[in-house]
Amino acid sequence: MKRISIDPITRLEGHGKIEIFLADDGSVANCYFQIPELRGFEKFLQGMPVEEAPRIVARICGVCPAAHHLAAGKAVDAVYGVEPTSTAKKLRELYYSAHYVHSHIAHFYALAAPDFVLGPDSDPAKRNILGIVEKVGVGIGGEVLKHRRIAQDIQIKVGGKSTHPVWSVPGGVSKGLTEEERKWVEEAAASCVEFSKFSLKLFEDVVLKNKAYLDLILGDVFEIDSYWIGTVDAKNKVNFYDGDARVVDQKAKEVFRYKAPQYLENIVERVEPFSYLKFPYLKKVGWKGTGRSRSSSATTGAWPTATSRSPSCAGSRSSSRECRWRRRPASSPASAACARPPTTSPPARRSTRCTASSRRRPRRSCGSCTTRRTSSTATSRTSTPSPRPTS
Amino acid sequence: MAKLKLASYWASACGGCDVAILDTHEKILDISAAADIVLWPIAADFKYKDIEAMPDGDIDVTLFNGAVRNSENEHLAKLLRAKSKVLVAFGTCAYLGGIPSLANLFDRKSVFDCVFHASPSIDNPTKTDPQTLTKVPEGDLSIPEFYDTVRTLDQVVDVDYYVPGCPPAPERILEVFTAIVEGKLPPKGSVVGASEKTQCDECPRKKNEKKIASFKRIATEQPADHDTCYLEQGFLCVGAVTRAGCGSRCQNSGMSCRGCYGPPPGVIDQGAKALSAIASVIESKDEAEVERIISALPDPLRSFNRFGIAASLLRRKLL
């Protein structure tokens, strides 16, 4: 059986590879997404002072350290039974929001956009952020770099450090914000909002107005038949720092919701021999394998307490490409989790897409759909060993 | 002048070193003007086969971040050593082992038992462990071998320069890059992109004579004085045994030095030096009292040696 190896997967945080097996007729027989790395935070955190966990687990991911830092920070608050002050909560949320801006600029322009702005058939040597700057010009490219800088600088202003933060302490934060700094942040944030509007317009012009891209996005290739989880406030608005984890089904209908301490009642992880990454799924739905059309796997939106490195970060690129941009037309039937690419799309052109299993037989589907979903418990549970008696 | 060929690779790492390169912000355009990037998994689409196809010594400079945790990391370290004129251990994981080398207090089996079996979220009825080779109906699937011991880059291959930091400060990265472009790198084996002083020397906080009568934990107490040395106030700080160069990032965050820039010049073992430094400021000559004071410091091994167990004289716990 012919195989195509994508090794390493690029333009994402973390290590991954994809093995695609082709049947005799050239169609995809099966596809495996593998994570070749493991560091074992769950183990080496054991025996450490629990208040150090936020400063250690930030190193799970250098692209989204704020998520891990604050998730563990909240867990440590709970261990000590302390509620952060209102000011501290706002500062943490502000920090995370700035992180979100930096991370999404990096994601959109450096990780995902090269496929669209330069095109999937462009020279791989140019298909990156520097190629984008070359194509769109230093003017626009400079704005991209400038606003990513501003977002990082907001984090530095608020929390002292962007990668890796050290600032969350039980019940609060270790540094406040002066009025002068607050004013600077306010102006900087306003500039980021304007830049975001520009980015949305760019997305509309370059992607949504391009029929070939739109067909690709709306086609089976980008289809993921997954549950979705996002952290929401009381009004079901997304909140990146706190709230309920809200689980919705494939039609965006709420199935259930839970709070962070109920994590273990809701999320379970499977182990497969071909990957160091675990396979999380929704406990209430049950394990249905990796290739079913109604997988119990769920894709996280915003849920800082439940992000682990590889799923969320690997997903940050692919989920946008494969999941979040997906807007299924009302008339389009739900399709299998991993659908064969439409025959009109060039074969195996960008194999990092989820162009997985053939529909002819039940199979283990492409892990890139399933493993990049609900994340492990690393930060919310096992990173917080039992507290020692305090001195 | 021909453009340099530059590679950046991550082994057992978090991506923070690569983000630090991106954090040179607009200056990254200067880097790209002087150098062609030939490998950078986080941001560019080159594959391992592209590197394997290069003649030896074809890459001018490789910035190698991450520790050597598994057989793939080792393979890439050897491959990139062969393909690179200059190999830089970039960031504290490659330089000293970093946070991943905290796992050297354990072995593969105990890590697997915890991660894949004992974790409270695990459902593993078949007691499966990841395997280096898995046979599936379509063929064989492989993943790297997870070693018992995390190693630094220079415990695996010859290293030309070391850039400390978790992650390296972006302004220091630019200094290093400028030195590379201008051909002004110091003698081989040097630590670059950092200071020759200690973090204590550069810390903005006021320092008086240190006499510690009791240690406090940041979890339960906070420094009463935000302008005075943390250690003097009883909070563990390893700035006295850490190389400067970060710009006092943690102190600016209201936190004591964690030690991520590694030992200052002349210090062989950062953790041992920290032990010695802490012992010298205990305010008692009475053995029982000293014991009482010291016992308030939880987990001294990992607190003193947080970023460098692989490079320490200890290296790992006995297997």
Interface residues (C-beta under 8 A of the other chain):
Chain A: M1 R3 I6 D7 P8 I9 T10 R11 L12 E13 G14 H15 E19 F21 A29 N30 Y32 Q34 I35 P36 E37 L38 R39 G40 E42 K43 F44 Q46 G47 M48 P49 V50 E51 E52 R55 I56 R59 I60 C61 G62 V63 P65 V76 Y80 A106 A110 L111 P114 P124 A125 R127 N128 I129 L130 V133 V138 G141 G142 L145 K146 R148 R149 Q152 I156 G159 G160 K161 S162 T163 H164 P165 V166 W167 V169 P170 V173 S174 K175 Y263 L264 I267 V268 E269 R270 V271 E272 P273 F274 S275 Y276 K278 P280 W287 R309 C313 R364 S376 T377 R381 T382 R388 T390 S391
Chain B: W10 S12 A13 C14 G15 G16 C17 D18 V19 A20 L22 D23 H25 E26 I28 L29 S32 I37 W40 P41 I42 A43 A44 D45 F46 K47 Y48 K49 R69 N70 E72 G98 I99 P100 L102 A103 L105 F106 S110 V111 C114 V115 F116 S119 P120 S121 I122 D123 N124 T128 D129 P130 Q131 T134 V136 P137 E138 G139 L141 I143 P144 F146 C166 P167 S214 F215 K216 R217 I218 A219 T220 Q222 R249 C250 N252 S253 G254 M255 R258 A296 P298 D299 R302 S303
